[in-house]
Amino acid sequence: MNEFALIQQLTRSAPANSTVVLGPGDDCAVLDLGLPDRWVLFKTDAVVEGVHFLRATPPPAVGHKALGRCLSDMAAMGGAPSSAVITVALPPDLPESWALGLYEGIRRLAERFGLAIVGGETSSSPGGIFVSVAMLGTVAPGRCARRTGSQPGDSLWVTGELGGSIEGHHLDFEPRVGEALWLTEHFMPRAMIDLSDGLAGDLRHLVGAEGRGAELLAEAIPVSRAARRRARDTAGAPAPLAAALADGEDFELLFAQPPRRAVALIDAWKKRFPTTRLSCIGRITAEPGLRLRRRGKIEPLVLHGYEHFA
Amino acid sequence: MNEFALIQQLTRSAPANSTVVLGPGDDCAVLDLGLPDRWVLFKTDAVVEGVHFLRATPPPAVGHKALGRCLSDMAAMGGAPSSAVITVALPPDLPESWALGLYEGIRRLAERFGLAIVGGETSSSPGGIFVSVAMLGTVAPGRCARRTGSQPGDSLWVTGELGGSIEGHHLDFEPRVGEALWLTEHFMPRAMIDLSDGLAGDLRHLVGAEGRGAELLAEAIPVSRAARRRARDTAGAPAPLAAALADGEDFELLFAQPPRRAVALIDAWKKRFPTTRLSCIGRITAEPGLRLRRRGKIEPLVLHGYEHFA
């Protein structure tokens, strides 16, 4: 059973109460705690030694990644991050300097986003290192972007460049919090998700729940230099386009927009974020499934997203 | 370095922002998100295989314990639990039924407290099982109980019975949420904490930060039957009183009250919670340090609380 199916099964009968606007299944939970004009976003995520990082990974980079993953989920809903709590389980043989380095990476990233770190628990771990982050944010109800809501004909957009994240980007990515806040203010997406499981996998999450599909333009997909370099230099690495479609941990935003807004969006984006790419990579279709248009031919997309729970 | 010192060092320079009423260092963080008359409580905790439970522990009991620990921390601040998110890391060889059992234990306890489970993440784990819970609750500012605030002369109270938790109580304890809500409504404690590290250790947390001490009456400490049985039947087990003072994971409430309210508190408690003990076990002193009064003699208390990070 893969990660998605397992989570789905585990949370199917999750208890709810009157505060829950949106429970499990999107990038964050959405809660109405009674704030006038604001919903609260609530999210947890974790990084595990041997899965998301190695013992040799610099501890500040592990902290950056642990916090950045939750920040990216906040961004995917258009949320403004507010505070976080951290749980770490550390093997007894780990030097204290490792934990201090971890927190240094967390602190640096938190400060850039005005995020408060308001609590932490530490346990020993007979196995490897485990770092869990839980985060709160807020969003105005009208600016809360969900995975659902896209319409056939909507154009599909992605920030940044994709693929080859394992070469380093997965440890030093910049969560797209500011970009998402700008988008939800000026070009409210009809649906949005952050790319953690690979473009193809996360696109399925964006369109799948509503029985829609998508058509991607191969030439429009922004392949990263890391993916090209890796395809050239690393035996067994996927071709650059395959890497951009299937590699995980890009932590970019994927969103759907009514097509008539494309020119205005591109112009305004270039002015506001001149050093960050924004690419129109395809469109939502009424027909289910993912298809790739390449050199004038359309073929079904059979790649699978990276799955942590393989 | 022990758990407390490490957490203290890691969170010393934790970034804050304008929402933070109380950051790291108490049972929960306290946030002012702009709700009229309510603060938000935010807490995380985790259970780790080989530290807090064993592979053979029934998975519903692991779920109960993971969620119950956070509920107990909410209780310690007088909070009403609202929602929680769960992160689990599971070894690949673990059967799916284990994860389903875990969530069954979580779900059952959540439903009893009207708590919504609003999100979950699952990762694989090359080491052991790890379950992290983050929880939100709310509390009226005037009813938020902290670890600080006790005064010399205050009487010290504890719910339930202490010691020998390892015999089973650590897996099936009842978080004192209802009791704490009743206390903060009718007999607002001057300071409160939940007992996770043992009476002696947590009492030090309650009085230590303000440079005060406490005197305990040995005969008044409610020793559990499990602690007595264990002292009798298990080679090397501590004497019953030592167990009640030092064993961890009782998950009872320890709180300070002005002494003049003792009779009214006892009377009202017995009516409201007839099957749960409430014991006056000593008093807060201006003189630092913990002392034990026993058979007419006063001696310094030299036991140490159970420390996870040993």
Interface residues (C-beta under 8 A of the other chain):
Chain A: M1 E3 L6 I7 Q9 L10 T11 S13 A14 P15 A16 N17 T19 V20 L22 G23 P24 C28 A29 L31 L33 G34 L35 P36 R38 V40 F42 K43 T44 D45 A46 V47 V48 E49 G50 V51 H52 S82 S83 V85 I86 T87 A89 E96 A99 L100 Y103 R107 A110 E111 G114 L115 A116 I117 V118 G119 G120 E121 T122 S123 S124 S125 P126 G127 G128 F130 S132 A134 L136 T138 H308 F309 A310
Chain B: M1 E3 L6 I7 Q9 L10 T11 S13 A14 P15 A16 N17 T19 V20 L22 G23 P24 C28 A29 L31 L33 G34 L35 P36 R38 V40 F42 K43 T44 D45 A46 V48 E49 G50 V51 H52 S82 S83 V85 I86 T87 A89 E96 A99 L100 Y103 R107 A110 E111 G114 L115 A116 I117 V118 G119 G120 E121 T122 S123 S124 S125 P126 G127 G128 F130 S132 A134 L136 T138 H308 F309 A310
